[in-house]
Amino acid sequence: DAPIECELKTIDLDDEQNSTYYLALSYVWGQSDAINPPKILLPGHEHSVTPNLEAALRHLRRDDKPLLLWVDAVSINQDDLPERASQVEMMADIYKKAVTTVSWLGEGDADSDEAVELVRTVGNLWAEHRYELGDYVEDENDTRTPVQVVEDLGFSLRDRKWSSVWRLLERPYWSRVWIIQELAARGDSLIRVDGVLHCGSKSFERFQFDSFCVLVLYCIRAELGANFAQVSGNTAQDLVFQMHEPLASLQSRMHPPGLRTAQTLAACRGHESNRHRHIDWLLRLTRRFKATDPRDKLFALRGLVIDGELVTPNYSKSFEEVAEDFTISHIRAHLSLEILLGNRFRGHFPSWVADILADYRPSATGLAPSADTLYRAADDRDAVITYDRPSHSLSCRGVVVGTINKVIGPWGSPEGPGAEDVLGNHVALGHDRVYSALRQFYIGLGDERSREIFWRTLCRDADSPYLDSWSEDPAPAPAGYATQFYITFQLHERTTAIPETFMPGEDIWRRYSAFTAPFHEGFLDTLSNRTFITTQNEQVHRMGIGPYLAMEGWLFFFGANLCLVLRPVEGENRYKVMGDAYIHGIMKGELVKDVPADGGQVFDIV
């Protein structure tokens, strides 16, 4: 119970001869106590801290010698905005040059000790047997499940209290966006990470945590795959009862933020030298992580990306100013409007500002986060913009594709806070109604060419269910997708349309699911929180996939690798951005190849 006494020490991170060894603390501030806040002693005065930080310092301090820690709430004068910004700009180096990172998950509870021990044990198991487990993954003839393989190594995953682990991985620490940079700075591969994580009086090593998550995630995915492969008439409720640990106890709760953190860190390691490791990529990757100050959703990522110079920490600016400056800097640096792509739900001004706070899933945010490799709607043309700060308007040059004259959908429901502020009475159709409307639209098409364009549009004419996984231009959807489309939309009788040689002897539902999966998965991914649309420009009719809020009469224009949907502002010659769109037949730049550089129109967007 003795008071926590601290001194402040200044060090030079650029001094390679610096012999000062310090630890960097990673933690969540937590709720403050406004009435009676805990205090630590600094030279000449007391300093108020949050209860969680006070607990961390009390647990981490040593009896025999001082502990040199970097702690943001103490090491940075939070009331000095220029100092705060300069320290945030160095944050990646602060954690990278520390001896190690010490993570504080919070005080222990009745279950946390057992959870920490399980993380240690499973993490060590993977680390000690990773080559054997790797051989198992590569061996297609090994029919054992990952859980069985682990049991053959002498450890049962089924007889553990997994609920305690999920509670440990649901602690507020794991939802904090700052921890991504703090932990990513401590290693570039699974076997070259360091750090220690404390929960109360217990702790585990960073490599144990990463290894634990690798093994558990692999077991979960394998278990899910095995169950869905055996669906054969079972209900979803039946499937839950067939699942084993560690998946069984996870079914009644959300994906633990701790597992999400491990996956995010692994993705960062995988993109260490990848050209896609830009700030917009990491914004999507960290969309579920939180920041008390919304500006930190950007500032916390600066040290992890190759274009970090686009983010200059400045706490004297409002969040709206920071977001606007970032969007303009991104467009000018990349000469592209790609940062504007997405499925807009949140009503904000200006409409063209990147939705930094979006926390919905990828298929809801954009048709293709990797649109730079998938589509070339604007050919190779650079974005031409003019920015007027006083009016918060962005003028862009583009080409009109047409006006929307038909909308089917939307499919699903919008995700993310703020959606209800924009949607009003714009309610999603039920899935059955969308299927029926699409089917009737197809039947009404008068020629085979239009019918082929229709089913190709529904899967974005791509030979893959998930566009985001491609690293190069996708191949067009094969002709066989047509039959899969016919069966999916009950245009062909499934019992006669599926070849007899496909999975003979199996249940019809398994054969149906497996046969239609390539098209059907692509269709579901394409239309999730989206609309099917048709456009008209004079005598040219086109089909496409529009944003959730697409309505008849809206315009399209170019300026990025997808089309952008604009809504005219009533009574003004200005527009609002409402989302992006895929329009079949013009996604390789076909519409702009003959348009001169100064051609098209200029659109004033607010």
C-alpha positions as CSV (number, residue, x, y, z in Angstrom):
1,D,0.0,0.0,0.0
2,A,3.0,2.3,0.0
3,P,2.7,5.4,-2.3
4,I,3.9,5.0,-5.9
5,E,6.9,7.3,-6.3
6,C,8.2,8.3,-9.7
7,E,10.8,10.5,-11.3
8,L,10.9,11.8,-14.9
9,K,13.9,11.0,-17.1
10,T,14.5,12.4,-20.6
11,I,16.3,10.2,-23.2
12,D,17.3,10.7,-26.8
13,L,15.9,7.9,-29.1
14,D,18.3,8.9,-31.8
15,D,21.4,8.4,-29.7
16,E,22.7,5.0,-30.6
17,Q,25.2,5.1,-27.7
18,N,22.3,5.6,-25.3
19,S,22.7,3.0,-22.5
20,T,19.3,3.8,-20.9
21,Y,17.1,0.7,-21.0
22,Y,13.4,1.2,-20.5
23,L,10.2,-0.7,-20.8
24,A,7.2,0.6,-22.7
25,L,3.8,0.1,-21.0
26,S,0.8,-0.9,-23.2
27,Y,-2.5,-0.6,-21.4
28,V,-6.0,1.0,-21.6
29,W,-6.6,4.1,-19.6
30,G,-10.0,2.9,-18.4
31,Q,-12.6,4.9,-16.5
32,S,-11.3,7.8,-14.5
33,D,-12.4,8.5,-10.9
34,A,-13.4,12.2,-11.0
35,I,-14.2,12.4,-7.3
36,N,-11.2,10.6,-5.7
37,P,-8.7,9.8,-8.4
38,P,-5.6,7.7,-7.5
39,K,-2.4,9.7,-7.3
40,I,1.3,8.9,-7.8
41,L,4.1,11.1,-6.5
42,L,6.2,13.0,-8.9
43,P,9.0,15.4,-7.8
44,G,7.3,18.4,-6.2
45,H,3.7,17.4,-6.7
46,E,1.1,14.7,-6.9
47,H,-0.2,13.5,-10.3
48,S,-3.7,12.0,-10.8
49,V,-3.9,8.8,-12.8
50,T,-6.7,6.4,-13.7
51,P,-7.4,3.4,-11.4
52,N,-6.3,1.0,-14.1
53,L,-2.9,2.7,-14.5
54,E,-2.5,2.9,-10.7
55,A,-3.1,-0.8,-10.5
56,A,-0.6,-1.5,-13.3
57,L,2.1,0.5,-11.6
58,R,1.4,-1.1,-8.3
59,H,1.7,-4.6,-9.7
60,L,4.7,-4.0,-11.9
61,R,7.0,-2.1,-9.4
62,R,9.8,-3.9,-7.8
63,D,10.9,-4.1,-4.2
64,D,14.6,-4.3,-4.9
65,K,15.3,-1.6,-7.6
66,P,13.6,1.2,-9.6
67,L,11.8,0.3,-12.8
68,L,12.2,2.6,-15.8
69,L,8.9,2.7,-17.7
70,W,7.5,4.8,-20.6
71,V,3.9,5.5,-19.7
72,D,1.9,7.8,-22.0
73,A,-0.3,9.3,-19.3
74,V,2.8,10.4,-17.3
75,S,5.6,10.7,-19.9
76,I,3.4,13.0,-22.1
77,N,2.0,16.3,-20.8
78,Q,-1.5,15.6,-22.0
79,D,-2.5,19.3,-21.6
80,D,0.3,20.5,-23.9
81,L,-1.1,19.8,-27.4
82,P,2.1,20.4,-29.3
83,E,4.1,18.1,-27.0
84,R,1.3,15.5,-27.2
85,A,1.4,15.6,-31.0
86,S,5.2,15.3,-31.2
87,Q,5.3,12.3,-28.8
88,V,2.5,10.6,-30.8
89,E,4.6,11.1,-34.0
90,M,7.4,9.2,-32.3
91,M,5.2,6.5,-30.8
92,A,6.3,3.6,-33.1
93,D,10.0,4.3,-32.3
94,I,9.3,4.6,-28.6
95,Y,7.9,1.0,-28.5
96,K,10.4,-0.3,-31.1
97,K,13.5,1.0,-29.1
98,A,12.3,-0.1,-25.7
99,V,13.8,-3.2,-24.1
100,T,10.4,-4.8,-24.4
101,T,6.7,-4.0,-24.2
102,V,4.8,-4.7,-21.0
103,S,1.1,-5.2,-21.5
104,W,-1.4,-4.7,-18.6
105,L,-4.7,-6.5,-19.1
106,G,-6.1,-5.4,-15.8
107,E,-6.7,-6.8,-12.3
108,G,-7.1,-10.6,-11.9
109,D,-10.4,-12.2,-11.2
110,A,-11.8,-15.6,-10.2
111,D,-11.1,-17.1,-13.7
112,S,-8.1,-15.2,-15.0
113,D,-5.4,-17.3,-13.4
114,E,-6.7,-20.4,-15.1
115,A,-7.1,-18.6,-18.4
116,V,-3.5,-17.3,-18.3
117,E,-2.2,-20.8,-17.6
118,L,-4.2,-22.2,-20.5
119,V,-2.7,-19.6,-22.8
120,R,0.8,-20.4,-21.6
121,T,0.3,-24.2,-22.1
122,V,-1.3,-24.1,-25.5
123,G,1.2,-21.5,-26.7
124,N,4.1,-23.6,-25.6
125,L,2.5,-26.6,-27.2
126,W,2.4,-24.9,-30.6
127,A,5.9,-23.5,-30.2
128,E,7.4,-26.8,-29.3
129,H,5.6,-28.9,-31.9
130,R,5.1,-26.3,-34.7
131,Y,7.0,-28.4,-37.2
132,E,4.9,-31.6,-36.5
133,L,1.7,-29.5,-36.6
134,G,3.0,-27.9,-39.9
135,D,3.5,-31.3,-41.4
136,Y,0.0,-32.3,-40.4
137,V,-1.4,-29.2,-42.1
138,E,0.4,-30.1,-45.3
139,D,-0.6,-33.8,-45.3
140,E,-3.8,-34.1,-47.2
141,N,-4.1,-37.8,-46.3
142,D,-4.2,-37.1,-42.5
143,T,-7.9,-37.3,-41.7
144,R,-7.5,-36.3,-38.0
145,T,-8.9,-33.0,-36.8
146,P,-6.5,-30.4,-35.3
147,V,-8.1,-31.2,-31.9
148,Q,-7.3,-34.9,-32.3
149,V,-3.7,-34.0,-33.4
150,V,-3.2,-32.0,-30.2
151,E,-4.7,-34.8,-28.1
152,D,-2.2,-37.2,-29.7
153,L,0.5,-34.9,-28.5
154,G,-0.7,-35.5,-24.9
155,F,-2.9,-32.5,-24.3
156,S,-6.7,-32.4,-24.4
157,L,-8.3,-29.2,-25.6
158,R,-11.8,-30.5,-24.9
159,D,-11.5,-30.6,-21.1
160,R,-10.6,-27.0,-20.4
161,K,-12.5,-24.0,-19.1
162,W,-12.5,-22.1,-22.4
163,S,-15.1,-19.6,-21.1
164,S,-12.4,-18.2,-18.8
165,V,-10.1,-17.7,-21.8
166,W,-12.8,-15.9,-23.9
167,R,-13.4,-13.6,-20.9
168,L,-9.7,-12.8,-20.8
169,L,-9.7,-12.0,-24.5
170,E,-12.8,-9.9,-24.2
171,R,-11.1,-7.4,-21.8
172,P,-11.2,-3.7,-22.9
173,Y,-7.4,-3.8,-23.5
174,W,-7.9,-5.8,-26.7
175,S,-10.3,-3.3,-28.3
176,R,-7.9,-0.4,-28.1
177,V,-6.5,0.8,-31.5
178,W,-3.2,2.0,-30.0
179,I,-2.2,-1.6,-29.1
180,I,-1.8,-2.6,-32.7
181,Q,1.1,-0.2,-33.2
182,E,2.5,-0.9,-29.7
183,L,2.6,-4.7,-30.2
184,A,3.4,-4.7,-33.9
185,A,6.7,-2.8,-33.1
186,R,7.9,-5.8,-31.1
187,G,8.6,-8.3,-33.9
188,D,8.2,-9.1,-37.6
189,S,7.4,-12.8,-37.4
190,L,5.7,-15.3,-35.1
191,I,9.0,-16.6,-33.8
192,R,10.7,-13.2,-33.4
193,V,8.3,-11.3,-31.1
194,D,8.9,-10.2,-27.6
195,G,6.9,-8.8,-24.8
196,V,5.1,-9.9,-21.7
197,L,1.4,-9.6,-20.8
198,H,0.2,-9.2,-17.2
199,C,-3.2,-10.0,-15.7
200,G,-3.2,-9.3,-12.0
201,S,-0.3,-11.2,-10.5
202,K,0.0,-13.7,-13.4
203,S,1.7,-13.2,-16.8
204,F,2.5,-14.9,-20.1
205,E,4.9,-14.2,-22.9
206,R,4.0,-12.5,-26.1
207,F,5.2,-15.5,-28.2
208,Q,2.9,-17.7,-26.0
209,F,-0.1,-15.5,-26.8
210,D,0.6,-15.4,-30.6
211,S,1.2,-19.2,-30.7
212,F,-1.9,-19.8,-28.7
213,C,-4.0,-17.8,-31.1
214,V,-2.5,-19.6,-34.2
215,L,-3.4,-23.0,-32.9
216,V,-6.9,-22.1,-31.5
217,L,-7.9,-20.2,-34.7
218,Y,-6.8,-23.2,-36.8
219,C,-8.8,-25.6,-34.6
220,I,-11.9,-23.4,-34.9
221,R,-11.7,-23.0,-38.6
222,A,-11.2,-26.7,-39.1
223,E,-14.1,-27.5,-36.8
224,L,-16.3,-25.1,-38.7
225,G,-15.3,-26.5,-42.0
226,A,-16.0,-30.1,-40.9
227,N,-19.4,-29.2,-39.6
228,F,-20.5,-27.3,-42.7
229,A,-19.2,-30.1,-45.0
230,Q,-21.5,-32.4,-43.1
231,V,-24.5,-30.1,-43.1
232,S,-26.7,-32.7,-44.9
233,G,-30.1,-31.6,-43.7
234,N,-29.1,-30.6,-40.2
235,T,-30.4,-27.5,-38.7
236,A,-28.1,-24.7,-37.3
237,Q,-29.1,-25.8,-33.8
238,D,-28.1,-29.4,-34.5
239,L,-24.7,-28.1,-35.7
240,V,-24.0,-26.3,-32.4
241,F,-24.5,-29.5,-30.4
242,Q,-22.0,-31.3,-32.7
243,M,-19.2,-28.8,-32.1
244,H,-16.4,-29.4,-29.7
245,E,-14.1,-27.2,-27.8
246,P,-12.6,-24.6,-28.3
247,L,-15.4,-23.8,-30.7
248,A,-18.5,-25.0,-28.7
249,S,-18.2,-22.3,-26.0
250,L,-17.5,-19.6,-28.5
251,Q,-20.8,-20.0,-30.4
252,S,-22.8,-18.0,-27.9
253,R,-20.5,-15.0,-27.9
254,M,-18.9,-12.6,-30.4
255,H,-15.5,-13.1,-31.9
256,P,-13.2,-12.2,-29.0
257,P,-11.2,-9.0,-29.5
258,G,-8.0,-10.8,-28.3
259,L,-8.2,-13.2,-31.3
260,R,-9.0,-10.3,-33.6
261,T,-5.8,-8.5,-32.3
262,A,-3.7,-11.6,-33.1
263,Q,-5.1,-11.8,-36.6
264,T,-4.5,-8.1,-37.1
265,L,-0.9,-8.3,-36.0
266,A,-0.4,-11.3,-38.2
267,A,-1.8,-9.3,-41.2
268,C,0.6,-6.4,-40.4
269,R,3.6,-8.8,-40.3
270,G,2.4,-10.3,-43.7
271,H,2.4,-6.9,-45.3
272,E,5.7,-5.7,-43.9
273,S,7.1,-5.0,-47.4
274,N,3.9,-5.2,-49.3
275,R,2.8,-2.3,-51.5
276,H,-0.7,-2.6,-50.1
277,R,0.3,-1.6,-46.6
278,H,-1.2,1.9,-47.0
279,I,-3.1,3.8,-44.4
280,D,-6.5,3.1,-46.0
281,W,-5.7,-0.6,-45.9
282,L,-4.9,-0.5,-42.2
283,L,-8.0,1.6,-41.5
284,R,-10.1,-1.2,-42.9
285,L,-8.1,-3.8,-41.0
286,T,-8.5,-2.0,-37.6
287,R,-12.1,-0.8,-38.1
288,R,-13.3,-2.8,-35.0
289,F,-10.8,-1.2,-32.7
290,K,-11.8,1.8,-30.6
291,A,-10.2,5.1,-29.6
292,T,-11.5,7.5,-26.9
293,D,-10.4,10.4,-29.1
294,P,-11.6,9.7,-32.7
295,R,-8.6,11.4,-34.1
296,D,-6.5,8.6,-32.8
297,K,-8.2,6.2,-35.2
298,L,-5.7,7.8,-37.6
299,F,-2.8,8.9,-35.4
300,A,-2.4,5.4,-33.8
301,L,-1.6,3.9,-37.2
302,R,1.0,6.4,-38.5
303,G,4.0,4.3,-37.6
304,L,2.8,1.1,-39.3
305,V,2.2,2.2,-42.9
306,I,4.4,3.2,-45.8
307,D,2.5,6.4,-46.3
308,G,2.4,7.5,-42.7
309,E,3.4,11.0,-43.8
310,L,-0.2,11.5,-44.8
311,V,-1.1,11.6,-41.1
312,T,0.4,14.4,-39.1
313,P,-0.7,14.4,-35.5
314,N,-2.3,17.7,-34.5
315,Y,-4.6,17.8,-31.5
316,S,-5.3,21.5,-32.0
317,K,-7.6,20.5,-34.9
318,S,-11.0,19.0,-34.6
319,F,-11.7,15.5,-35.8
320,E,-13.6,16.9,-38.8
321,E,-10.6,19.0,-39.8
322,V,-8.2,16.1,-39.3
323,A,-10.4,13.8,-41.4
324,E,-10.8,16.4,-44.2
325,D,-7.0,17.1,-44.3
326,F,-6.2,13.4,-44.4
327,T,-8.6,12.8,-47.3
328,I,-7.2,15.6,-49.4
329,S,-3.6,14.5,-48.6
330,H,-4.4,10.9,-49.6
331,I,-6.0,11.9,-52.9
332,R,-3.1,14.2,-53.8
333,A,-0.4,11.7,-52.8
334,H,-1.9,8.8,-54.7
335,L,-3.6,10.8,-57.5
336,S,-6.6,8.7,-57.0
337,L,-10.1,8.9,-55.4
338,E,-9.9,5.4,-54.1
339,I,-10.1,6.7,-50.5
340,L,-13.7,7.8,-51.3
341,L,-14.8,4.3,-52.2
342,G,-17.2,2.5,-49.9
343,N,-20.8,1.9,-49.0
344,R,-21.8,5.0,-47.2
345,F,-24.2,4.7,-44.2
346,R,-23.1,7.5,-42.0
347,G,-24.5,11.0,-42.6
348,H,-21.6,13.4,-42.3
349,F,-20.4,16.6,-43.9
350,P,-18.7,16.8,-46.3
351,S,-19.9,13.6,-47.9
352,W,-16.5,13.1,-49.7
353,V,-14.5,12.8,-46.5
354,A,-13.2,9.3,-45.8
355,D,-15.4,7.5,-43.2
356,I,-12.6,6.9,-40.7
357,L,-15.0,5.8,-38.0
358,A,-16.7,3.1,-40.0
359,D,-16.7,-0.2,-38.0
360,Y,-18.8,-2.5,-40.2
361,R,-17.5,-5.5,-42.0
362,P,-15.5,-5.3,-45.3
363,S,-18.4,-6.3,-47.6
364,A,-20.4,-3.5,-46.2
365,T,-17.7,-0.9,-46.8
366,G,-16.7,-1.4,-50.4
367,L,-17.1,-3.6,-53.4
368,A,-13.4,-4.4,-53.4
369,P,-10.8,-3.1,-50.9
370,S,-8.2,-4.3,-53.4
371,A,-9.8,-2.4,-56.2
372,D,-6.4,-1.2,-57.4
373,T,-5.7,-4.7,-58.7
374,L,-9.2,-5.7,-59.7
375,Y,-10.7,-2.9,-61.7
376,R,-9.6,0.0,-63.9
377,A,-12.8,1.9,-64.5
378,A,-10.8,5.2,-64.9
379,D,-8.2,3.4,-66.9
380,D,-4.8,4.8,-65.7
381,R,-5.9,8.4,-65.4
382,D,-4.9,10.4,-62.4
383,A,-7.6,12.1,-60.3
384,V,-8.0,15.8,-61.1
385,I,-9.3,17.7,-58.1
386,T,-9.7,21.2,-56.8
387,Y,-10.3,21.7,-53.0
388,D,-11.9,24.7,-51.5
389,R,-11.4,24.8,-47.8
390,P,-13.9,27.6,-46.9
391,S,-16.8,25.8,-48.6
392,H,-15.5,22.3,-47.7
393,S,-16.1,21.3,-51.4
394,L,-14.2,19.0,-53.6
395,S,-14.4,19.5,-57.4
396,C,-13.5,16.4,-59.5
397,R,-13.4,15.7,-63.2
398,G,-15.2,12.7,-64.4
399,V,-17.5,11.1,-67.0
400,V,-21.2,10.4,-66.6
401,V,-22.1,6.8,-67.0
402,G,-25.8,7.3,-66.7
403,T,-28.8,7.7,-64.4
404,I,-30.2,4.9,-62.3
405,N,-33.5,3.8,-63.7
406,K,-34.1,0.6,-61.7
407,V,-33.2,-0.6,-58.2
408,I,-33.6,-4.1,-56.7
409,G,-32.8,-4.4,-53.1
410,P,-31.0,-3.6,-50.9
411,W,-30.0,-7.0,-49.7
412,G,-29.4,-7.3,-46.0
413,S,-29.4,-4.5,-43.5
414,P,-26.9,-1.7,-42.9
415,E,-24.2,-2.2,-40.3
416,G,-22.5,0.4,-38.2
417,P,-23.6,3.3,-35.9
418,G,-25.1,6.2,-37.6
419,A,-26.8,4.1,-40.3
420,E,-30.3,5.0,-38.9
421,D,-29.4,8.7,-39.2
422,V,-29.2,8.4,-43.0
423,L,-31.6,5.6,-43.9
424,G,-34.9,7.1,-42.8
425,N,-37.5,4.9,-44.3
426,H,-35.1,3.2,-46.7
427,V,-35.7,-0.4,-45.5
428,A,-33.9,-3.5,-46.9
429,L,-36.0,-6.0,-48.7
430,G,-36.2,-9.5,-47.3
431,H,-33.9,-12.0,-49.0
432,D,-36.8,-14.0,-50.5
433,R,-38.2,-10.8,-52.0
434,V,-34.8,-9.8,-53.5
435,Y,-34.4,-13.3,-55.0
436,S,-37.9,-13.1,-56.4
437,A,-37.4,-9.6,-57.9
438,L,-34.1,-10.6,-59.5
439,R,-35.6,-13.8,-60.9
440,Q,-38.5,-11.8,-62.4
441,F,-36.1,-9.3,-63.9
442,Y,-34.1,-12.1,-65.5
443,I,-37.3,-13.6,-67.0
444,G,-38.2,-10.3,-68.5
445,L,-34.9,-9.9,-70.4
446,G,-35.5,-10.4,-74.1
447,D,-32.2,-11.8,-75.4
448,E,-29.5,-14.3,-74.3
449,R,-26.8,-11.6,-74.3
450,S,-28.6,-9.5,-71.7
451,R,-29.3,-12.6,-69.7
452,E,-25.6,-13.5,-69.6
453,I,-24.7,-9.9,-68.6
454,F,-27.2,-10.2,-65.8
455,W,-25.7,-13.3,-64.1
456,R,-22.2,-12.1,-64.7
457,T,-23.1,-8.8,-63.0
458,L,-24.4,-10.7,-59.9
459,C,-20.9,-12.2,-59.3
460,R,-19.0,-9.2,-60.7
461,D,-17.9,-11.4,-63.5
462,A,-15.1,-13.0,-61.5
463,D,-13.9,-16.6,-61.1
464,S,-13.7,-16.4,-57.3
465,P,-16.2,-16.2,-54.5
466,Y,-14.2,-13.5,-52.6
467,L,-12.7,-10.7,-54.6
468,D,-10.6,-9.3,-51.7
469,S,-8.3,-12.4,-51.7
470,W,-6.9,-11.7,-55.2
471,S,-3.4,-10.4,-55.7
472,E,-3.8,-10.0,-59.5
473,D,-6.5,-9.4,-62.1
474,P,-9.2,-12.1,-61.7
475,A,-10.3,-14.3,-64.6
476,P,-13.8,-13.7,-65.9
477,A,-16.5,-16.0,-64.5
478,P,-16.5,-19.3,-66.3
479,A,-19.5,-20.3,-68.5
480,G,-20.3,-23.0,-66.0
481,Y,-21.5,-20.3,-63.6
482,A,-24.6,-19.9,-65.8
483,T,-25.9,-23.3,-64.8
484,Q,-25.1,-22.6,-61.1
485,F,-27.0,-19.3,-61.5
486,Y,-30.0,-21.1,-63.0
487,I,-30.2,-23.6,-60.2
488,T,-29.7,-21.0,-57.5
489,F,-32.6,-18.9,-58.8
490,Q,-34.8,-22.0,-59.5
491,L,-34.7,-21.5,-63.2
492,H,-33.6,-25.1,-63.7
493,E,-34.7,-28.1,-61.7
494,R,-31.8,-29.0,-59.5
495,T,-32.3,-32.8,-59.7
496,T,-31.8,-32.7,-63.5
497,A,-29.4,-29.8,-63.9
498,I,-26.7,-31.1,-61.7
499,P,-24.6,-33.6,-63.6
500,E,-25.0,-37.2,-62.4
501,T,-21.2,-37.5,-62.2
502,F,-21.0,-34.7,-59.5
503,M,-20.8,-36.3,-56.0
504,P,-22.8,-39.4,-57.0
505,G,-24.7,-41.1,-54.2
506,E,-24.7,-38.0,-51.9
507,D,-27.7,-36.3,-50.5
508,I,-29.3,-33.8,-53.0
509,W,-28.9,-30.9,-50.7
510,R,-25.1,-31.5,-50.3
511,R,-24.8,-31.9,-54.0
512,Y,-26.8,-28.7,-54.6
513,S,-24.8,-26.7,-52.0
514,A,-21.4,-27.9,-53.4
515,F,-22.3,-27.5,-57.0
516,T,-23.7,-24.0,-56.8
517,A,-21.1,-22.7,-54.2
518,P,-18.7,-20.9,-56.6
519,F,-21.4,-18.7,-58.1
520,H,-23.6,-18.5,-55.0
521,E,-20.8,-17.4,-52.6
522,G,-19.7,-14.8,-55.1
523,F,-23.3,-13.6,-55.4
524,L,-23.8,-13.3,-51.6
525,D,-20.5,-11.5,-51.2
526,T,-21.4,-9.1,-54.1
527,L,-24.9,-8.2,-53.0
528,S,-24.4,-8.0,-49.2
529,N,-25.7,-4.6,-48.1
530,R,-25.9,-3.7,-51.8
531,T,-28.5,-3.2,-54.6
532,F,-28.8,-4.4,-58.1
533,I,-29.2,-1.5,-60.5
534,T,-29.6,-0.6,-64.1
535,T,-28.5,2.7,-65.7
536,Q,-29.4,4.5,-68.8
537,N,-27.5,7.2,-70.8
538,E,-29.3,8.1,-74.0
539,Q,-29.8,4.7,-75.7
540,V,-27.1,2.8,-73.7
541,H,-28.4,0.5,-70.9
542,R,-26.1,-1.1,-68.3
543,M,-26.4,-3.3,-65.3
544,G,-24.4,-3.1,-62.1
545,I,-24.2,-3.4,-58.3
546,G,-24.9,-0.1,-56.4
547,P,-24.6,1.1,-52.8
548,Y,-27.2,0.4,-50.1
549,L,-28.9,3.8,-50.6
550,A,-29.1,3.7,-54.4
551,M,-32.3,5.3,-55.7
552,E,-33.6,5.9,-59.2
553,G,-32.3,9.0,-60.9
554,W,-28.9,9.2,-59.3
555,L,-25.7,9.8,-61.4
556,F,-22.4,8.0,-61.8
557,F,-19.0,9.4,-62.6
558,F,-15.4,8.3,-62.8
559,G,-12.4,9.3,-60.8
560,A,-11.4,6.0,-59.2
561,N,-11.1,2.3,-60.1
562,L,-14.8,1.8,-59.3
563,C,-17.7,4.2,-60.2
564,L,-18.8,6.6,-57.6
565,V,-22.5,7.3,-57.1
566,L,-23.6,11.0,-56.7
567,R,-26.8,12.4,-55.4
568,P,-27.8,15.8,-56.7
569,V,-28.3,18.4,-53.9
570,E,-31.8,19.8,-54.4
571,G,-31.8,23.3,-55.8
572,E,-28.0,23.4,-56.3
573,N,-25.5,22.4,-58.9
574,R,-23.7,20.3,-56.4
575,Y,-23.6,16.6,-55.3
576,K,-23.1,14.3,-52.4
577,V,-21.1,11.0,-52.6
578,M,-23.3,8.0,-51.6
579,G,-21.1,5.1,-52.3
580,D,-19.3,3.1,-55.0
581,A,-20.6,0.8,-57.8
582,Y,-19.6,-1.9,-60.2
583,I,-21.0,-1.4,-63.7
584,H,-20.6,-4.4,-66.0
585,G,-18.7,-3.8,-69.2
586,I,-16.8,-0.6,-68.3
587,M,-14.6,-1.7,-65.4
588,K,-11.5,-2.0,-67.5
589,G,-11.6,1.7,-68.7
590,E,-13.7,1.0,-71.8
591,L,-15.7,4.2,-71.4
592,V,-12.8,6.6,-71.0
593,K,-10.2,5.4,-73.4
594,D,-11.2,7.9,-76.0
595,V,-12.0,10.8,-73.7
596,P,-9.3,13.6,-73.7
597,A,-7.5,14.4,-70.5
598,D,-9.5,17.6,-70.1
599,G,-12.8,16.0,-71.2
600,G,-15.8,14.9,-69.2
601,Q,-17.4,17.1,-66.6
602,V,-16.4,18.8,-63.4
603,F,-18.5,17.9,-60.4
604,D,-18.7,20.0,-57.3
605,I,-19.1,17.6,-54.3
606,V,-20.0,18.7,-50.8
